[in-house]
Amino acid sequence: MPDYFHGYAVVGLVAVLGVLFVAAAFGAGRLLRPVVPTPEKLLTYECGVDPVGEGWAHTQIRYYVYAFLYVVFAVDSIFLFPWATVFAEPGFGGVTLVEMFVFLGFLAVGILYAWKKGVLAWT
């Protein structure tokens, strides 16, 4: 039984050492850095431009929808690449082809729903 837990002990030891290393690095940084707060240092830095107005701004929700659609298509493309490699393997052709058409069907239903709701119209 001790040999069984030896592998877990090594992983646990490496994890503890990693946490201690990160904690020591943060502690050393906190002890060694100079702390001299000035009004200029406490200002929000925005690409070299002095901040003007309030920090709260309104953003239209449609940009989040476009970002979400991009993420959906990116995940779909990531799923398509492994499928293309497995499709060429002997014995997997028919099964993977059906699975991919089911997947693309769900994707098409989602795109049609977004199109019907007017999400894809840039206005």
C-alpha positions in Angstrom: 0.0 0.0 0.0 2.8 2.6 0.6 3.9 2.3 -3.0 0.4 3.3 -4.1 0.5 6.5 -2.2 4.1 7.4 -3.2 2.9 8.8 -6.5 0.4 11.0 -4.7 2.9 12.1 -2.2 5.3 13.3 -4.9 2.5 15.2 -6.6 1.4 16.8 -3.3 5.0 17.7 -2.5 5.5 19.4 -5.8 2.2 21.3 -5.4 3.2 22.4 -1.9 6.6 23.5 -3.1 5.0 25.4 -6.0 2.6 27.3 -3.6 5.5 28.1 -1.2 7.6 29.4 -4.1 4.8 31.7 -5.3 4.2 32.9 -1.7 7.9 33.6 -1.2 8.1 35.5 -4.5 5.1 37.6 -3.6 6.4 38.2 -0.1 9.9 39.2 -1.3 8.3 41.6 -3.8 6.2 43.1 -1.0 9.2 43.6 1.2 11.6 44.9 -1.4 9.5 47.3 -3.4 9.4 51.0 -2.5 6.0 52.3 -1.4 5.7 56.0 -2.1 2.1 56.8 -3.1 1.7 60.1 -4.8 -1.5 61.6 -6.3 -0.1 61.0 -9.8 0.5 57.3 -9.0 -3.0 56.9 -7.7 -4.6 58.1 -10.9 -6.1 55.7 -13.4 -3.7 55.2 -16.3 -5.4 54.9 -19.7 -2.9 54.6 -22.5 -1.1 57.9 -21.6 -4.4 59.9 -21.6 -5.5 61.7 -18.5 -8.8 60.3 -17.3 -11.8 62.6 -18.0 -15.3 62.2 -16.6 -16.7 59.3 -14.6 -15.3 55.8 -14.5 -18.7 54.3 -15.4 -19.6 54.2 -19.1 -22.6 52.6 -20.9 -21.8 49.8 -23.3 -24.3 48.4 -25.7 -25.2 44.8 -25.1 -25.0 43.8 -28.8 -21.2 43.8 -28.6 -21.3 41.1 -26.0 -23.6 39.1 -28.2 -21.1 39.4 -31.0 -18.3 38.3 -28.7 -20.4 35.4 -27.5 -21.1 34.3 -31.1 -17.4 34.5 -31.8 -16.7 32.2 -28.9 -19.3 29.8 -30.1 -17.7 29.7 -33.6 -14.2 29.4 -32.1 -15.3 26.4 -30.0 -16.9 24.9 -33.0 -13.8 25.2 -35.1 -11.7 23.7 -32.3 -14.1 20.7 -32.3 -14.0 20.3 -36.1 -10.2 19.9 -36.3 -10.0 16.7 -34.2 -13.1 15.4 -35.9 -11.3 15.8 -39.3 -8.3 13.7 -38.0 -10.5 10.9 -36.6 -12.7 10.8 -39.7 -9.7 9.4 -41.7 -9.1 6.5 -39.3 -10.5 3.1 -40.4 -13.7 2.2 -38.8 -14.7 5.7 -37.6 -15.9 7.2 -40.8 -19.6 6.6 -40.6 -20.0 7.1 -36.9 -18.0 10.3 -36.8 -19.9 11.6 -39.9 -23.2 11.2 -38.2 -22.0 12.7 -35.0 -20.7 15.7 -36.8 -23.9 16.3 -38.7 -25.8 16.1 -35.4 -23.4 18.7 -34.0 -23.7 20.9 -37.0 -27.4 20.6 -36.8 -27.5 21.9 -33.3 -25.2 24.7 -34.4 -27.5 25.5 -37.4 -30.5 25.7 -35.1 -28.7 28.1 -32.8 -27.7 30.3 -35.7 -31.2 30.3 -37.2 -32.6 31.3 -33.8 -30.1 34.1 -33.5 -30.9 35.3 -37.0 -34.7 35.1 -36.4 -34.3 37.2 -33.2 -32.3 39.8 -35.2 -29.1 39.3 -33.3 -27.0 39.0 -36.4 -28.2 42.3 -37.9 -25.6 45.0 -37.6 -27.8 48.1 -37.0 
